[in-house]
Amino acid sequence: MEAISIHHIVGLILVSAIIQWLIGFLWYDVFFKKSWKKLAGIPEDQKMKDRIFPMITTFIACLLLSFVLVHVVALAGARLFTSGAKIGVICWVGFIAPPLFAQHIFERRRANLFAINVAYWLIIMAVGGGILAAFR
């Protein structure tokens, strides 16, 4: 197995995080904006005063997720997009969906909100894992 430079890995993590961040923007600010706001109890006409801080913290979260996921993908030896996507889905099944489900239950949130949130995480885990495997 050939050695991969640290610059290549950092680049992969950045690309994965940027794509995840963009998917999140589209998911919550375009595709499901109205229904997500309604289900989350945010008034439709309420504008976010400071969008910079949440956008930066969300990107940092995507960086951390990609950093951990690249290690899991490497440990699994995944080298194809489909293999990496499967690793992402497995991580989603074990580490994302169960705690998110429990949180929604305890917060007495509606099932539709859970569906929007959990589907977002499924997509970014699969896409992130696929990217990290395919270009490693």
VEXRO-697108 format. One record per atom (N, C-alpha, C): residue in one letter; z, y, x. Coordinates in steps of 0.02 Angstrom, whole numbers, padded with zeros to 5 digits, always signed. Layout:
BEGIN
AZYX
...
// end
This chain:
BEGIN
M+00000-00059+00042
M+00000+00000+00000
M+00000+00062+00044
E-00044+00108+00030
E-00050+00168+00070
E+00006+00217+00053
A+00026+00256+00105
A+00078+00306+00095
A+00049+00366+00057
I+00089+00392+00014
I+00069+00451-00026
I+00108+00510+00001
S+00073+00565+00014
S+00107+00624+00042
S+00151+00657-00010
I+00202+00690+00014
I+00248+00725-00030
I+00212+00780-00068
H+00161+00811-00037
H+00123+00863-00071
H+00085+00834-00130
H+00059+00774-00122
H+00023+00741-00177
H+00070+00727-00235
I+00129+00701-00219
I+00178+00685-00271
I+00201+00748-00307
V+00215+00801-00269
V+00235+00864-00300
V+00180+00891-00345
G+00118+00885-00322
G+00061+00907-00363
G+00056+00867-00427
L+00065+00801-00422
L+00064+00759-00483
L+00119+00779-00532
I+00178+00790-00505
I+00234+00810-00548
I+00218+00876-00583
L+00190+00924-00546
L+00172+00989-00575
L+00119+00981-00629
V+00067+00943-00615
V+00013+00933-00664
V+00041+00899-00727
S+00080+00847-00717
S+00110+00812-00774
S+00154+00860-00816
A+00195+00900-00782
A+00240+00946-00817
A+00200+00999-00855
I+00148+01025-00824
I+00107+01076-00858
I+00075+01047-00920
I+00048+00987-00915
I+00016+00955-00973
I+00067+00942-01028
Q+00126+00917-01009
Q+00179+00905-01059
Q+00199+00971-01092
W+00205+01024-01053
W+00225+01089-01080
W+00172+01115-01128
L+00109+01106-01110
L+00054+01128-01155
L+00053+01088-01219
I+00064+01023-01214
I+00067+00982-01274
I+00125+01006-01319
G+00181+01021-01289
G+00239+01046-01327
G+00223+01111-01362
F+00189+01156-01327
F+00169+01220-01358
F+00124+01207-01418
L+00073+01164-01409
L+00027+01149-01464
L+00064+01115-01521
W+00107+01067-01504
W+00142+01028-01554
W+00186+01071-01598
Y+00228+01112-01566
Y+00279+01150-01603
Y+00257+01221-01623
D+00207+01247-01590
D+00186+01316-01605
D+00119+01320-01642
V+00084+01265-01646
V+00019+01265-01679
V+00017+01212-01734
F+00019+01148-01715
F+00009+01093-01763
F+00065+01087-01815
F+00128+01090-01793
F+00185+01079-01839
F+00231+01139-01847
K+00206+01198-01832
K+00248+01257-01832
K+00283+01268-01899
K+00245+01269-01954
K+00275+01282-02019
K+00324+01228-02040
S+00302+01166-02037
S+00346+01112-02060
S+00406+01103-02013
W+00396+01111-01949
W+00452+01104-01902
W+00504+01159-01914
K+00481+01221-01922
K+00528+01276-01935
K+00567+01264-02000
K+00531+01243-02051
K+00563+01231-02116
K+00616+01176-02110
L+00597+01120-02080
L+00643+01063-02074
L+00702+01078-02027
A+00690+01121-01977
A+00744+01139-01930
A+00788+01195-01957
G+00769+01223-02015
G+00809+01275-02045
G+00797+01344-02015
I+00739+01354-01985
I+00722+01419-01956
I+00678+01456-02006
P+00698+01516-02027
P+00656+01553-02074
P+00586+01563-02046
E+00536+01554-02089
E+00466+01557-02068
E+00447+01625-02038
D+00478+01677-02064
D+00461+01744-02040
D+00502+01765-01978
Q+00549+01722-01957
Q+00590+01738-01899
Q+00549+01732-01835
K+00546+01784-01797
K+00511+01785-01733
K+00562+01776-01677
M+00543+01738-01626
M+00586+01730-01569
M+00583+01794-01527
K+00641+01825-01517
K+00644+01888-01481
K+00624+01880-01407
D+00653+01832-01374
D+00640+01821-01304
D+00610+01752-01295
R+00545+01749-01287
R+00511+01684-01280
R+00509+01661-01207
I+00522+01706-01160
I+00517+01689-01089
I+00568+01636-01069
F+00631+01648-01085
F+00684+01601-01065
F+00673+01531-01092
P+00660+01523-01158
P+00647+01455-01183
P+00585+01422-01151
M+00534+01461-01138
M+00473+01433-01108
M+00487+01409-01036
I+00526+01449-00999
I+00543+01429-00930
I+00587+01368-00930
T+00639+01367-00973
T+00683+01309-00974
T+00647+01246-00998
T+00601+01254-01044
T+00562+01196-01067
T+00519+01169-01010
F+00489+01214-00971
F+00448+01192-00915
F+00491+01157-00862
I+00550+01182-00849
I+00596+01149-00802
I+00613+01080-00827
A+00626+01073-00892
A+00640+01007-00921
A+00581+00960-00911
C+00520+00985-00920
C+00459+00945-00909
C+00453+00924-00836
L+00472+00969-00790
L+00471+00952-00719
L+00521+00896-00704
L+00580+00901-00731
L+00631+00849-00720
L+00609+00782-00749
L+00581+00783-00809
L+00557+00722-00840
L+00502+00691-00797
S+00456+00731-00773
S+00401+00706-00732
S+00426+00680-00665
F+00476+00713-00636
F+00505+00691-00573
F+00535+00620-00580
V+00572+00609-00633
V+00602+00544-00644
V+00549+00492-00662
L+00502+00512-00704
L+00450+00466-00727
L+00405+00443-00669
V+00391+00488-00621
V+00349+00467-00564
V+00384+00413-00523
H+00450+00416-00520
H+00488+00364-00484
H+00485+00297-00521
V+00492+00300-00587
V+00490+00239-00627
V+00420+00207-00623
V+00369+00249-00628
V+00300+00225-00623
V+00288+00193-00554
A+00313+00225-00502
A+00304+00198-00434
A+00342+00132-00426
L+00403+00129-00451
L+00442+00067-00446
L+00408+00009-00483
A+00375+00025-00538
A+00340-00026-00577
A+00273-00044-00545
G+00250-00003-00498
G+00187-00018-00465
G+00125-00002-00508
A+00134+00040-00558
A+00078+00057-00603
A+00027+00100-00566
R-00037+00083-00571
R-00091+00120-00538
R-00147+00140-00586
L-00142+00121-00648
L-00192+00138-00698
L-00160+00181-00752
F-00202+00222-00785
F-00176+00265-00838
F-00141+00223-00891
T-00173+00168-00912
T-00144+00127-00965
T-00077+00096-00945
S-00073+00075-00882
S-00009+00047-00857
S+00046+00099-00857
G+00029+00159-00833
G+00078+00214-00832
G+00098+00234-00902
A+00049+00236-00948
A+00065+00253-01017
A+00112+00201-01047
K+00102+00137-01031
K+00148+00085-01056
K+00218+00096-01029
I+00223+00114-00965
I+00289+00128-00936
I+00321+00187-00973
G+00282+00239-00986
G+00307+00297-01023
G+00332+00277-01092
V+00294+00234-01126
V+00314+00212-01193
V+00378+00170-01189
I+00383+00127-01140
I+00443+00086-01132
I+00504+00131-01119
C+00496+00181-01076
C+00550+00229-01064
C+00568+00267-01128
W+00517+00284-01167
W+00529+00318-01231
W+00570+00274-01278
V+00551+00210-01282
V+00586+00163-01327
V+00659+00156-01306
G+00672+00156-01241
G+00740+00145-01218
G+00782+00207-01208
F+00751+00262-01187
F+00790+00320-01167
F+00782+00382-01210
I+00731+00386-01250
I+00718+00446-01290
I+00732+00433-01365
A+00697+00383-01392
A+00701+00371-01465
A+00772+00355-01490
P+00809+00310-01457
P+00876+00293-01484
P+00925+00352-01486
P+00932+00390-01430
P+00979+00446-01435
P+00955+00501-01483
L+00890+00512-01486
L+00864+00562-01532
L+00877+00540-01604
F+00868+00476-01618
F+00882+00450-01685
F+00956+00459-01703
A+01000+00441-01657
A+01072+00449-01670
A+01090+00522-01681
Q+01061+00566-01641
Q+01074+00637-01649
Q+01053+00662-01717
H+00993+00642-01739
H+00968+00663-01805
H+01013+00636-01861
I+01037+00575-01853
I+01081+00545-01904
I+01146+00585-01908
F+01178+00597-01851
F+01242+00633-01851
F+01235+00705-01874
E+01177+00736-01860
E+01166+00805-01881
E+01140+00808-01953
R+01131+00749-01983
R+01106+00744-02052
R+01040+00781-02061
R+00996+00770-02012
R+00930+00801-02014
R+00883+00756-02053
R+00831+00785-02081
R+00783+00748-02121
R+00740+00702-02078
A+00716+00649-02108
A+00674+00600-02073
A+00609+00631-02049
N+00582+00680-02087
N+00520+00712-02066
N+00529+00750-02000
L+00587+00782-01991
L+00600+00817-01928
L+00606+00767-01871
F+00640+00712-01884
F+00644+00659-01833
F+00574+00635-01815
A+00531+00626-01864
A+00463+00602-01851
A+00424+00651-01807
I+00429+00715-01821
I+00394+00766-01781
I+00420+00765-01709
N+00486+00765-01702
N+00516+00767-01635
N+00503+00704-01595
V+00513+00647-01625
V+00506+00584-01589
V+00434+00569-01571
A+00387+00590-01614
A+00316+00580-01598
A+00295+00624-01539
Y+00322+00685-01536
Y+00308+00728-01479
Y+00330+00694-01414
W+00391+00668-01413
W+00416+00635-01353
W+00376+00573-01335
L+00354+00536-01385
L+00313+00477-01373
L+00248+00497-01338
I+00217+00549-01363
I+00153+00571-01334
I+00162+00596-01263
I+00212+00638-01251
I+00218+00664-01183
I+00241+00611-01133
M+00280+00563-01155
M+00300+00508-01110
M+00240+00465-01093
A+00198+00450-01142
A+00139+00408-01130
A+00089+00446-01087
V+00075+00507-01103
V+00026+00547-01064
V+00053+00559-00994
G+00116+00578-00989
G+00146+00590-00923
G+00144+00528-00879
G+00165+00471-00907
G+00164+00409-00869
G+00092+00390-00849
G+00045+00400-00894
G-00025+00385-00879
G-00052+00427-00822
I-00038+00491-00825
I-00062+00537-00771
I-00030+00519-00705
L+00035+00508-00706
L+00071+00494-00644
L+00048+00428-00612
A+00028+00380-00653
A+00004+00316-00626
A-00068+00322-00601
A-00109+00354-00640
A-00181+00355-00625
A-00197+00394-00562
F-00159+00444-00547
F-00175+00487-00490
F-00127+00479-00431
R-00087+00427-00433
R-00039+00417-00378
R-00071+00387-00317
// end
